[in-house]
Structures are given as C-alpha cells and as structure tokens.
Amino acid sequence: MQSSSLRVKFSDLGLFYKENKREIIVFATAFFVLITNKYLSETDNLIALLNNLGLDSLKLKAEALFYQSENSRFNSLIYWVSILDLNYIIVPILVIKLILKEKASEFGLSLKLEKNFIQFYFVFMVFMLILVYFASKTSSFQSKYPFLKIYNASQLDSKFLIWELVYCSQFFCLEFFFRGFMVKGLQNKFGLWSIFIMTIPYCMIHFGKPLPETIGSVFAGLILGYISYRGKGILAGFLMHITVALAMDFMALWQTRIL
C-alpha cells in the first residue's frame, strides 16, 4: 500500500511539473540567482571559498586585488557588478534558450518603447527627483552614495566614469531579471500577481540600504513591474532606473559639496 501511495504521489508531482514547468523553472532560477548573488558577489565570501577549496594561489591574488591594492574598493565593486550582471542576464538567458526552449524577447529582452513613454517618463522623473532631493539631505544617504567613495573633486576622473558606466549596466541586467524574466515568466499563470511576486525579492535585495530607499523599492517594483507587464520590453524601466540611480549619486556629491 505504501509503495502504491508513493507512486501516486510521484506521478502527481510529475503531472504538476508538466503543467507548471515554466513557472517552476523560473522560481528555481530565481532561487539560484539570488543565493549566488548574495554569497558569491561579496569578496569576503569569494576568498573564503577559495581557501576552503585549497586554491591558495588564487586566494592570494584575490586578496591582493581586493584588500591590498590602492584600487581595492574599485576592484571589489567591479567584481560585485560582474557577478550581478552574469546572474541577472546570462543565467536567465541560458535557462530560456536551453531549458525552456523559448525566445528571450518573450521574456522582455526587447528595446521597444511604449507609446507615450516620454510623457510618462518626465512625470515619473519629476516625482522621483523630488524624493531623491529630500533623501539626499540625510547623512545615511550621503554615506551610502556613490558606492565608489569620492572625497574631493579631483577624484571625479576616468575611474569614476568607468564605475558609473559599469554601475549602469547592472540596472539593465537587473531590469531583465526582475521585470522581464520573473514578470513575463510568471504572468501567464499568475496574471497581475506576478508583479507582486517579483516585488518581494526585489524589495529584499534593498535590505541594508537607507530605510526610505527600501520602502521606495516596493513602489518602484510595482510601477516598473506593471510597465513591463503591459508592455513588451524592459527598456522603459531601465531608462527610468538609471536616471534615478545617477541622480542619487550626483545628488549625494552635490549635498556633500564635492560637486
């Protein structure tokens, strides 16, 4: 009786997988990406991993790059963004192509803009820039941004420009993962609830940032998620996201009298 019962249960699981394959794979990929981002993008965890694997030569090189170099902060940030970019866009695309056998464009990887985007963009940006301005007056905001610490105007050099460009790349990849892969991947089954499902982990990746930004990430996630849900691509969300992100960096520099 027990073996028969188990067979029924396994067959039920098989049927459940067939009926929900797309959603199960999207959730599994999300678990993998979020866990990997948390534990592999931090240089301390990387060095600990290399030590546990007995890769002493690589460990020494990593320590020199991330701890001992005069550009250690810059190197650590570039590594951090590289891991995020890899996980947010390369991993989902491989899953879409090799496992789901679908097109990435069906998951929002498109450069199309919706009609009336420009009008909506300016209204949204005026509202967001007002919020950024008031947030930038707080010490917690000024100590957090920009991630590449700038202490005087002479440091606004080519290295800072490179960092800002690399930083912006992360937002394209992030938009694809959350507003593309997750929303588009789940909307057939969950409808508008796919936006709320996506917004939960999106809010959680903001833990550790200033409280107003973490709270704001909920509203941003819902708004950008809805834009993606109704549209065909992630470009609109990306443009809005980088505008706010760059404004946050430069507003912090302005408030601290560096600009």
Backbone as CSV, one residue per row, in Angstrom:
resi,resn,N_x,N_y,N_z,CA_x,CA_y,CA_z,C_x,C_y,C_z
1,MET,0.830,-1.209,0.000,0.000,0.000,0.000,0.863,1.258,0.000
2,GLN,1.944,1.238,0.809,2.783,2.420,0.909,3.477,2.726,-0.412
3,SER,4.034,1.668,-1.074,4.721,1.888,-2.352,3.744,2.400,-3.395
4,SER,2.509,1.868,-3.376,1.493,2.325,-4.323,1.157,3.790,-4.074
5,SER,1.069,4.128,-2.783,0.768,5.512,-2.417,1.871,6.446,-2.863
6,LEU,3.127,5.991,-2.682,4.258,6.806,-3.099,4.259,7.001,-4.612
7,ARG,3.934,5.933,-5.356,3.902,6.038,-6.822,2.865,7.067,-7.254
8,VAL,1.734,7.060,-6.570,0.691,8.033,-6.890,1.201,9.443,-6.634
9,LYS,1.889,9.615,-5.513,2.404,10.937,-5.169,3.446,11.403,-6.179
10,PHE,4.358,10.488,-6.567,5.374,10.860,-7.545,4.744,11.173,-8.898
11,SER,3.721,10.420,-9.241,3.041,10.692,-10.513,2.334,12.039,-10.455
12,ASP,1.802,12.365,-9.268,1.178,13.678,-9.099,2.201,14.793,-9.260
13,LEU,3.404,14.568,-8.717,4.460,15.564,-8.854,4.870,15.732,-10.311
14,GLY,4.940,14.585,-11.021,5.287,14.645,-12.439,4.261,15.423,-13.235
15,LEU,2.991,15.201,-12.932,1.916,15.920,-13.612,1.964,17.405,-13.257
16,PHE,2.234,17.671,-11.980,2.331,19.066,-11.543,3.458,19.781,-12.282
17,TYR,4.592,19.091,-12.444,5.727,19.688,-13.149,5.384,19.974,-14.611
18,LYS,4.736,19.014,-15.268,4.379,19.202,-16.667,3.439,20.384,-16.855
19,GLU,2.510,20.532,-15.927,1.511,21.593,-16.042,2.064,22.961,-15.642
20,ASN,3.155,22.948,-14.883,3.699,24.214,-14.360,5.197,24.346,-14.629
21,LYS,5.662,23.705,-15.692,7.104,23.661,-15.972,7.719,25.045,-16.020
22,ARG,7.108,25.947,-16.761,7.678,27.291,-16.928,7.838,27.998,-15.577
23,GLU,6.795,27.956,-14.781,6.824,28.661,-13.502,7.816,28.025,-12.523
24,ILE,7.879,26.699,-12.499,8.817,26.007,-11.612,10.250,26.367,-11.971
25,ILE,10.562,26.401,-13.241,11.922,26.725,-13.689,12.257,28.186,-13.383
26,VAL,11.287,29.075,-13.550,11.516,30.484,-13.214,11.807,30.629,-11.722
27,PHE,11.012,29.970,-10.875,11.240,30.047,-9.427,12.599,29.442,-9.052
28,ALA,12.932,28.292,-9.629,14.204,27.632,-9.320,15.381,28.514,-9.738
29,THR,15.258,29.142,-10.899,16.308,30.039,-11.374,16.441,31.243,-10.457
30,ALA,15.303,31.766,-10.003,15.326,32.916,-9.091,16.037,32.564,-7.789
31,PHE,15.751,31.377,-7.235,16.449,30.936,-6.021,17.953,30.902,-6.257
32,PHE,18.362,30.279,-7.379,19.780,30.144,-7.694,20.451,31.505,-7.831
33,VAL,19.832,32.387,-8.604,20.418,33.708,-8.876,20.549,34.530,-7.598
34,LEU,19.493,34.564,-6.787,19.514,35.393,-5.583,20.504,34.867,-4.542
35,ILE,20.582,33.555,-4.393,21.537,32.970,-3.446,22.968,33.189,-3.918
36,THR,23.198,32.968,-5.202,24.542,33.151,-5.756,24.984,34.606,-5.659
37,ASN,24.066,35.516,-5.953,24.400,36.939,-5.842,24.803,37.306,-4.427
38,LYS,24.078,36.782,-3.468,24.353,37.119,-2.072,25.700,36.578,-1.615
39,TYR,26.001,35.337,-1.944,27.165,34.689,-1.363,28.402,34.669,-2.256
40,LEU,28.249,34.966,-3.539,29.424,34.959,-4.406,29.865,36.350,-4.801
41,SER,28.968,37.337,-4.705,29.341,38.684,-5.123,30.144,39.414,-4.051
42,GLU,30.123,38.911,-2.833,30.900,39.535,-1.756,32.314,38.956,-1.737
43,THR,33.300,39.824,-1.764,34.692,39.382,-1.887,35.141,38.531,-0.697
44,ASP,34.625,38.823,0.496,34.986,38.014,1.667,34.564,36.559,1.464
45,ASN,33.361,36.380,0.922,32.864,35.023,0.680,33.660,34.338,-0.422
46,LEU,34.054,35.091,-1.449,34.868,34.516,-2.520,36.193,34.004,-1.972
47,ILE,36.854,34.816,-1.173,38.161,34.431,-0.629,38.019,33.237,0.322
48,ALA,36.944,33.218,1.103,36.694,32.073,1.987,36.470,30.809,1.172
49,LEU,35.761,30.926,0.053,35.524,29.777,-0.821,36.826,29.267,-1.420
50,LEU,37.660,30.182,-1.892,38.949,29.779,-2.468,39.813,29.085,-1.416
51,ASN,39.744,29.562,-0.195,40.504,28.951,0.901,39.990,27.543,1.194
52,ASN,38.678,27.380,1.226,38.087,26.065,1.508,38.388,25.062,0.402
53,LEU,38.523,25.561,-0.830,38.825,24.684,-1.958,40.321,24.401,-2.089
54,GLY,41.119,25.031,-1.236,42.564,24.822,-1.280,43.248,25.509,-2.441
55,LEU,42.598,26.518,-3.013,43.169,27.249,-4.151,43.962,28.448,-3.621
56,ASP,45.108,28.140,-3.029,45.873,29.158,-2.310,46.402,30.258,-3.223
57,SER,46.868,29.902,-4.413,47.427,30.918,-5.313,46.345,31.908,-5.755
58,LEU,45.160,31.385,-6.067,44.052,32.269,-6.446,43.595,33.117,-5.259
59,LYS,43.624,32.525,-4.087,43.242,33.256,-2.882,44.178,34.441,-2.653
60,LEU,45.484,34.226,-2.824,46.458,35.298,-2.636,46.262,36.411,-3.664
61,LYS,45.958,36.028,-4.898,45.718,37.025,-5.935,44.464,37.838,-5.638
62,ALA,43.430,37.144,-5.146,42.190,37.834,-4.801,42.410,38.795,-3.642
63,GLU,43.173,38.364,-2.644,43.457,39.237,-1.501,44.236,40.468,-1.931
64,ALA,45.189,40.278,-2.839,45.971,41.412,-3.341,45.084,42.382,-4.119
65,LEU,44.154,41.813,-4.891,43.285,42.633,-5.735,42.248,43.391,-4.925
66,PHE,41.659,42.711,-3.936,40.526,43.294,-3.222,40.877,43.936,-1.873
67,TYR,42.044,43.581,-1.306,42.391,44.104,0.007,43.625,45.005,0.000
68,GLN,44.609,44.650,-0.816,45.907,45.314,-0.721,46.148,46.375,-1.798
69,SER,45.435,46.301,-2.881,45.620,47.263,-3.963,45.118,48.646,-3.557
70,GLU,45.743,49.694,-4.121,45.264,51.057,-3.859,43.893,51.297,-4.499
71,ASN,43.527,50.410,-5.441,42.214,50.469,-6.079,41.297,49.364,-5.573
72,SER,41.511,48.926,-4.339,40.777,47.771,-3.823,39.266,47.996,-3.821
73,ARG,38.820,49.192,-3.460,37.373,49.476,-3.454,36.811,49.400,-4.865
74,PHE,37.510,50.000,-5.805,37.091,49.972,-7.205,37.052,48.538,-7.722
75,ASN,38.104,47.765,-7.450,38.164,46.374,-7.899,37.032,45.536,-7.313
76,SER,36.738,45.747,-6.037,35.666,44.995,-5.382,34.307,45.323,-5.995
77,LEU,34.093,46.591,-6.305,32.818,46.996,-6.900,32.653,46.428,-8.308
78,ILE,33.738,46.439,-9.087,33.674,45.881,-10.444,33.368,44.385,-10.379
79,TYR,34.008,43.703,-9.441,33.735,42.267,-9.262,32.280,42.054,-8.869
80,TRP,31.789,42.853,-7.933,30.399,42.755,-7.456,29.417,42.903,-8.617
81,VAL,29.590,43.933,-9.424,28.677,44.161,-10.547,28.807,43.047,-11.589
82,SER,30.022,42.549,-11.807,30.227,41.475,-12.785,29.429,40.231,-12.417
83,ILE,29.434,39.876,-11.134,28.666,38.715,-10.677,27.172,38.970,-10.848
84,LEU,26.725,40.180,-10.481,25.304,40.505,-10.633,24.888,40.451,-12.102
85,ASP,25.689,41.036,-12.979,25.355,41.040,-14.406,25.282,39.613,-14.953
86,LEU,26.248,38.799,-14.569,26.271,37.404,-15.009,25.006,36.680,-14.589
87,ASN,24.632,36.844,-13.343,23.472,36.122,-12.815,22.146,36.693,-13.285
88,TYR,22.080,38.011,-13.401,20.818,38.644,-13.757,20.449,38.499,-15.229
89,ILE,21.441,38.320,-16.104,21.078,38.245,-17.523,21.582,36.987,-18.217
90,ILE,22.826,36.583,-17.973,23.368,35.415,-18.687,22.676,34.131,-18.228
91,VAL,22.552,33.948,-16.923,21.913,32.730,-16.395,20.467,32.599,-16.884
92,PRO,19.631,33.646,-16.771,18.252,33.511,-17.266,18.172,33.256,-18.773
93,ILE,19.040,33.892,-19.543,19.012,33.669,-20.994,19.350,32.221,-21.321
94,LEU,20.349,31.667,-20.629,20.695,30.254,-20.841,19.523,29.350,-20.471
95,VAL,18.832,29.679,-19.392,17.661,28.893,-18.974,16.558,28.988,-20.030
96,ILE,16.321,30.191,-20.522,15.282,30.401,-21.540,15.594,29.632,-22.812
97,LYS,16.838,29.710,-23.242,17.232,29.100,-24.510,17.375,27.580,-24.408
98,LEU,18.051,27.115,-23.364,18.420,25.698,-23.293,17.387,24.818,-22.593
99,ILE,16.647,25.366,-21.646,15.701,24.554,-20.880,14.261,24.805,-21.323
100,LEU,13.896,26.073,-21.372,12.516,26.394,-21.760,12.312,26.379,-23.274
101,LYS,13.426,26.479,-24.022,13.362,26.466,-25.492,12.481,27.595,-26.029
102,GLU,12.612,28.766,-25.421,11.832,29.920,-25.844,12.765,31.058,-26.244
103,LYS,12.187,32.158,-26.689,12.964,33.320,-27.088,13.084,34.298,-25.924
104,ALA,14.264,34.902,-25.799,14.465,35.875,-24.724,13.559,37.082,-24.888
105,SER,13.201,37.398,-26.137,12.300,38.539,-26.384,10.927,38.314,-25.750
106,GLU,10.535,37.044,-25.591,9.259,36.743,-24.948,9.301,36.996,-23.442
107,PHE,10.508,37.188,-22.930,10.698,37.494,-21.511,11.125,38.951,-21.309
108,GLY,10.836,39.777,-22.291,11.073,41.212,-22.122,12.396,41.733,-22.622
109,LEU,13.269,40.870,-23.180,14.554,41.349,-23.687,14.332,42.008,-25.050
110,SER,13.823,43.220,-24.981,13.487,43.983,-26.184,13.788,45.447,-25.932
111,LEU,14.149,46.164,-26.979,14.478,47.583,-26.858,13.340,48.479,-27.333
112,LYS,12.137,47.915,-27.392,10.991,48.698,-27.826,10.455,49.542,-26.678
113,LEU,10.036,50.763,-27.019,9.422,51.652,-26.045,7.936,51.786,-26.345
114,GLU,7.156,51.897,-25.284,5.722,52.024,-25.459,5.344,53.439,-25.898
115,LYS,4.171,53.571,-26.507,3.663,54.885,-26.884,3.448,55.723,-25.617
116,ASN,3.669,57.023,-25.759,3.500,57.984,-24.666,4.509,57.786,-23.544
117,PHE,5.595,57.040,-23.832,6.601,56.812,-22.790,7.246,58.124,-22.345
118,ILE,7.552,59.009,-23.298,8.261,60.243,-22.970,7.477,61.074,-21.963
119,GLN,6.158,61.205,-22.184,5.332,61.975,-21.252,5.338,61.339,-19.864
120,PHE,5.161,60.021,-19.824,5.146,59.314,-18.540,6.515,59.426,-17.865
121,TYR,7.580,59.334,-18.660,8.946,59.397,-18.141,9.175,60.709,-17.393
122,PHE,8.789,61.815,-17.984,9.036,63.108,-17.365,8.196,63.301,-16.097
123,VAL,6.962,62.855,-16.119,6.119,62.957,-14.917,6.713,62.116,-13.793
124,PHE,7.086,60.890,-14.119,7.667,59.974,-13.135,8.973,60.533,-12.583
125,MET,9.824,61.081,-13.477,11.119,61.576,-13.061,11.007,62.813,-12.172
126,VAL,10.094,63.703,-12.490,9.904,64.882,-11.639,9.547,64.445,-10.222
127,PHE,8.622,63.507,-10.115,8.208,62.996,-8.817,9.378,62.330,-8.091
128,MET,10.117,61.465,-8.793,11.214,60.723,-8.180,12.371,61.638,-7.794
129,LEU,12.678,62.619,-8.628,13.806,63.506,-8.337,13.526,64.381,-7.119
130,ILE,12.261,64.724,-6.909,11.904,65.458,-5.695,12.178,64.586,-4.465
131,LEU,11.783,63.317,-4.538,12.043,62.390,-3.430,13.537,62.192,-3.212
132,VAL,14.290,62.056,-4.313,15.739,61.873,-4.208,16.387,63.100,-3.556
133,TYR,15.902,64.269,-3.918,16.471,65.500,-3.347,16.333,65.507,-1.824
134,PHE,15.149,65.226,-1.327,14.947,65.248,0.124,15.698,64.106,0.805
135,ALA,15.754,62.940,0.155,16.506,61.818,0.732,17.999,62.132,0.797
136,SER,18.492,62.867,-0.207,19.923,63.156,-0.282,20.397,64.096,0.819
137,LYS,19.487,64.707,1.522,19.853,65.625,2.603,20.186,64.870,3.893
138,THR,19.908,63.553,3.924,20.158,62.761,5.125,21.583,62.218,5.131
139,SER,22.136,62.041,6.312,23.508,61.546,6.440,23.632,60.099,5.975
140,SER,22.585,59.295,6.204,22.640,57.889,5.779,22.736,57.784,4.257
141,PHE,22.038,58.646,3.569,22.080,58.661,2.099,23.467,59.100,1.626
142,GLN,23.980,60.161,2.196,25.270,60.707,1.769,26.423,59.745,2.048
143,SER,26.295,58.939,3.098,27.355,57.976,3.410,27.276,56.733,2.529
144,LYS,26.122,56.523,1.902,25.923,55.319,1.082,26.296,55.547,-0.383
145,TYR,26.033,56.747,-0.901,26.203,57.012,-2.329,27.215,58.121,-2.566
146,PRO,27.938,58.015,-3.698,28.000,56.854,-4.589,28.779,55.708,-3.942
147,PHE,28.605,54.509,-4.467,29.288,53.352,-3.897,30.809,53.503,-3.976
148,LEU,31.296,54.070,-5.080,32.724,54.365,-5.199,32.957,55.688,-4.474
149,LYS,33.558,55.627,-3.313,33.663,56.792,-2.447,34.506,57.898,-3.089
150,ILE,33.939,59.096,-3.067,34.598,60.277,-3.605,34.726,61.293,-2.475
151,TYR,35.967,61.733,-2.226,36.199,62.636,-1.100,36.533,64.067,-1.527
152,ASN,36.901,64.221,-2.804,37.147,65.570,-3.333,36.955,65.551,-4.846
153,ALA,36.828,66.730,-5.423,36.509,66.852,-6.846,37.570,66.247,-7.751
154,SER,38.810,66.184,-7.289,39.881,65.622,-8.120,39.694,64.133,-8.400
155,GLN,38.868,63.482,-7.591,38.621,62.053,-7.784,37.514,61.782,-8.810
156,LEU,36.914,62.830,-9.331,35.909,62.662,-10.388,36.633,62.517,-11.722
157,ASP,37.327,61.411,-11.860,38.193,61.182,-13.014,37.661,60.046,-13.880
158,SER,38.519,59.516,-14.733,38.106,58.450,-15.651,37.686,57.189,-14.895
159,LYS,38.300,56.926,-13.755,37.919,55.745,-12.962,36.482,55.875,-12.473
160,PHE,36.113,57.069,-12.040,34.739,57.294,-11.593,33.767,57.133,-12.758
161,LEU,34.144,57.635,-13.937,33.298,57.499,-15.123,33.116,56.026,-15.495
162,ILE,34.204,55.264,-15.452,34.133,53.827,-15.747,33.186,53.145,-14.763
163,TRP,33.325,53.504,-13.481,32.456,52.896,-12.473,30.993,53.202,-12.757
164,GLU,30.674,54.443,-13.085,29.282,54.812,-13.323,28.712,54.048,-14.529
165,LEU,29.523,53.853,-15.558,29.067,53.097,-16.733,28.826,51.629,-16.372
166,VAL,29.755,51.053,-15.614,29.600,49.660,-15.178,28.379,49.539,-14.262
167,TYR,28.214,50.502,-13.388,27.083,50.545,-12.469,25.763,50.561,-13.239
168,CYS,25.719,51.348,-14.326,24.502,51.422,-15.142,24.187,50.086,-15.821
169,SER,25.227,49.338,-16.188,24.997,48.046,-16.848,24.219,47.108,-15.940
170,GLN,24.464,47.250,-14.638,23.789,46.382,-13.674,22.283,46.587,-13.706
171,PHE,21.852,47.829,-13.978,20.417,48.103,-13.955,19.696,47.498,-15.159
172,PHE,20.386,47.410,-16.291,19.778,46.745,-17.447,19.579,45.264,-17.131
173,CYS,20.621,44.649,-16.573,20.550,43.222,-16.241,19.519,42.969,-15.147
174,LEU,19.489,43.854,-14.152,18.522,43.728,-13.061,17.090,43.854,-13.576
175,GLU,16.862,44.829,-14.463,15.526,45.008,-15.033,15.097,43.759,-15.805
176,PHE,16.038,43.176,-16.546,15.682,41.969,-17.291,15.294,40.837,-16.355
177,PHE,16.060,40.666,-15.280,15.767,39.552,-14.376,14.435,39.735,-13.660
178,PHE,14.233,40.884,-13.034,13.027,41.079,-12.224,11.801,41.408,-13.077
179,ARG,11.910,42.436,-13.914,10.747,42.876,-14.683,10.550,42.073,-15.963
180,GLY,11.603,41.428,-16.448,11.479,40.610,-17.641,11.284,39.145,-17.308
181,PHE,12.356,38.500,-16.873,12.336,37.056,-16.632,11.269,36.645,-15.622
182,MET,11.179,37.358,-14.502,10.218,36.953,-13.481,8.783,37.341,-13.838
183,VAL,8.572,38.604,-14.208,7.197,39.031,-14.512,6.664,38.321,-15.747
184,LYS,7.425,38.356,-16.835,6.967,37.718,-18.075,6.896,36.193,-17.927
185,GLY,7.813,35.650,-17.132,7.828,34.205,-16.948,6.688,33.684,-16.105
186,LEU,6.112,34.549,-15.281,5.058,34.115,-14.360,3.673,34.648,-14.711
187,GLN,3.597,35.609,-15.621,2.309,36.280,-15.836,1.255,35.384,-16.471
188,ASN,1.654,34.394,-17.255,0.644,33.505,-17.854,-0.130,32.728,-16.786
189,LYS,0.556,32.369,-15.724,-0.064,31.582,-14.656,-0.676,32.471,-13.563
190,PHE,0.015,33.550,-13.225,-0.389,34.341,-12.061,-1.004,35.694,-12.414
191,GLY,-0.961,36.079,-13.678,-1.528,37.360,-14.066,-0.832,38.516,-13.363
192,LEU,-1.603,39.488,-12.893,-1.036,40.654,-12.223,-0.287,40.298,-10.936
193,TRP,-0.625,39.143,-10.359,0.085,38.728,-9.145,1.569,38.497,-9.404
194,SER,1.946,38.276,-10.657,3.364,38.092,-10.981,4.180,39.325,-10.594
195,ILE,3.539,40.504,-10.653,4.218,41.746,-10.277,4.499,41.743,-8.774
196,PHE,3.534,41.328,-7.977,3.713,41.292,-6.523,4.734,40.224,-6.122
197,ILE,4.694,39.083,-6.807,5.662,38.015,-6.530,7.074,38.522,-6.774
198,MET,7.285,39.208,-7.905,8.592,39.757,-8.246,9.048,40.811,-7.257
199,THR,8.106,41.626,-6.775,8.466,42.765,-5.924,8.996,42.331,-4.561
200,ILE,8.599,41.147,-4.092,9.080,40.680,-2.784,10.605,40.506,-2.780
201,PRO,11.180,39.680,-3.670,12.653,39.589,-3.661,13.320,40.885,-4.087
202,TYR,12.652,41.673,-4.942,13.231,42.951,-5.347,13.376,43.878,-4.139
203,CYS,12.389,43.908,-3.282,12.485,44.695,-2.046,13.599,44.152,-1.156
204,MET,13.710,42.840,-1.066,14.679,42.222,-0.156,16.126,42.509,-0.537
205,ILE,16.421,42.689,-1.837,17.802,42.996,-2.223,18.186,44.417,-1.810
206,HIS,17.209,45.201,-1.346,17.493,46.551,-0.869,17.706,46.594,0.645
207,PHE,17.565,45.444,1.316,17.822,45.413,2.758,19.273,45.839,3.015
208,GLY,19.462,46.708,3.992,20.801,47.224,4.274,21.010,48.618,3.722
209,LYS,20.133,49.035,2.816,20.189,50.394,2.291,19.335,51.292,3.178
210,PRO,19.415,52.617,2.994,18.576,53.508,3.825,17.106,53.112,3.755
211,LEU,16.415,53.215,4.903,15.027,52.767,5.009,14.115,53.383,3.947
212,PRO,14.186,54.694,3.688,13.304,55.262,2.658,13.495,54.614,1.292
213,GLU,14.748,54.257,0.968,15.009,53.610,-0.325,14.405,52.201,-0.359
214,THR,14.512,51.487,0.752,13.943,50.140,0.808,12.429,50.186,0.658
215,ILE,11.796,51.126,1.348,10.340,51.282,1.212,9.996,51.705,-0.215
216,GLY,10.790,52.629,-0.758,10.556,53.090,-2.126,10.704,51.990,-3.157
217,SER,11.545,50.982,-2.847,11.748,49.890,-3.805,10.465,49.091,-4.029
218,VAL,9.596,49.059,-3.016,8.313,48.354,-3.168,7.470,49.054,-4.231
219,PHE,7.352,50.370,-4.109,6.546,51.128,-5.068,7.193,51.127,-6.451
220,ALA,8.526,51.253,-6.489,9.231,51.212,-7.770,9.048,49.854,-8.437
221,GLY,9.141,48.785,-7.633,8.964,47.445,-8.180,7.587,47.246,-8.775
222,LEU,6.579,47.741,-8.081,5.201,47.603,-8.570,4.975,48.426,-9.835
223,ILE,5.478,49.653,-9.860,5.279,50.519,-11.025,6.031,49.988,-12.242
224,LEU,7.328,49.692,-12.058,8.128,49.187,-13.175,7.646,47.805,-13.610
225,GLY,7.179,47.016,-12.639,6.628,45.699,-12.976,5.383,45.813,-13.830
226,TYR,4.537,46.772,-13.494,3.307,46.967,-14.268,3.616,47.452,-15.679
227,ILE,4.608,48.332,-15.810,5.007,48.811,-17.134,5.472,47.641,-17.993
228,SER,6.278,46.762,-17.393,6.749,45.584,-18.132,5.599,44.638,-18.453
229,TYR,4.714,44.464,-17.489,3.566,43.556,-17.667,2.701,43.994,-18.844
230,ARG,2.468,45.287,-18.957,1.626,45.811,-20.021,2.369,45.971,-21.345
231,GLY,3.689,46.084,-21.279,4.475,46.329,-22.482,5.171,45.086,-23.004
232,LYS,6.162,45.336,-23.849,6.868,44.230,-24.489,8.335,44.126,-24.080
233,GLY,8.872,45.178,-23.487,10.297,45.151,-23.170,10.617,45.833,-21.850
234,ILE,11.910,45.845,-21.534,12.382,46.374,-20.261,13.064,47.724,-20.418
235,LEU,13.138,48.245,-21.644,13.885,49.476,-21.877,13.321,50.648,-21.086
236,ALA,12.005,50.755,-21.007,11.391,51.859,-20.265,11.821,51.829,-18.804
237,GLY,11.744,50.652,-18.191,12.149,50.514,-16.795,13.625,50.803,-16.607
238,PHE,14.437,50.361,-17.549,15.884,50.598,-17.470,16.197,52.090,-17.511
239,LEU,15.583,52.817,-18.431,15.846,54.254,-18.555,15.428,55.005,-17.296
240,MET,14.285,54.633,-16.727,13.843,55.284,-15.508,14.746,54.932,-14.335
241,HIS,15.181,53.683,-14.298,16.007,53.213,-13.189,17.364,53.897,-13.181
242,ILE,18.021,53.975,-14.337,19.360,54.579,-14.342,19.284,56.087,-14.110
243,THR,18.203,56.713,-14.544,18.056,58.147,-14.275,18.014,58.412,-12.782
244,VAL,17.229,57.616,-12.072,17.133,57.768,-10.619,18.472,57.422,-9.961
245,ALA,19.111,56.331,-10.394,20.368,55.894,-9.786,21.470,56.934,-9.963
246,LEU,21.592,57.483,-11.162,22.612,58.505,-11.409,22.293,59.785,-10.633
247,ALA,21.000,60.116,-10.563,20.597,61.297,-9.792,20.970,61.131,-8.326
248,MET,20.817,59.920,-7.796,21.171,59.655,-6.399,22.659,59.870,-6.161
249,ASP,23.493,59.372,-7.076,24.940,59.550,-6.929,25.324,61.018,-6.981
250,PHE,24.837,61.717,-7.990,25.255,63.105,-8.175,24.608,64.040,-7.157
251,MET,23.428,63.690,-6.677,22.796,64.495,-5.635,23.580,64.361,-4.328
252,ALA,24.069,63.152,-4.051,24.879,62.943,-2.845,26.180,63.739,-2.939
253,LEU,26.794,63.752,-4.109,28.017,64.527,-4.300,27.755,66.024,-4.162
254,TRP,26.612,66.453,-4.623,26.258,67.870,-4.534,25.978,68.272,-3.082
255,GLN,25.284,67.412,-2.361,24.963,67.726,-0.963,26.220,67.775,-0.094
256,THR,27.233,66.998,-0.459,28.481,66.983,0.326,29.504,67.990,-0.212
257,ARG,29.053,68.866,-1.114,29.861,69.971,-1.651,31.037,69.506,-2.509
258,ILE,30.971,68.291,-3.005,32.036,67.810,-3.899,31.759,68.297,-5.318
259,LEU,30.486,68.398,-5.669,30.089,68.989,-6.946,29.648,70.431,-6.714
